[in-house]
């Protein structure tokens, strides 16, 4: 049984979804319509407290951040690690993951139904 849920190696695998959105949305590109909504949501999120997470979820996100660092091409990590330490990079990645969790929750609970 093949795992069809993982993205293909082609970095443009989402292009078909963007093209679909551009066809379905009226007036302008999908990003022109969606970006202001996402920007407002992001600004509101950043003004408040981060979403609550169980300790086990926080630990799992820290482990995932470490895995991301270890699996990122050296061409990306080496310049970053010359400027900041591995711990700071891991914290940044954890914050990105946290924002992703909050975004998913907002999508699931209808906060971004305007999309």
Residue pairs with C-beta under 8 A, 6 or more apart in sequence:
7 13
7 14
18 30
21 30
21 34
22 29
22 30
25 33
27 33
34 115
37 112
37 114
37 115
38 112
38 115
41 103
41 106
41 111
41 112
42 99
45 99
45 102
45 106
50 98
50 102
51 98
51 101
51 102
51 105
53 61
53 98
53 101
61 94
61 97
61 98
61 101
62 90
62 94
64 97
65 90
65 91
65 93
65 94
65 97
66 90
68 93
69 77
69 86
69 89
69 90
69 93
77 89
80 89
81 89
84 92
103 112
106 112
107 115
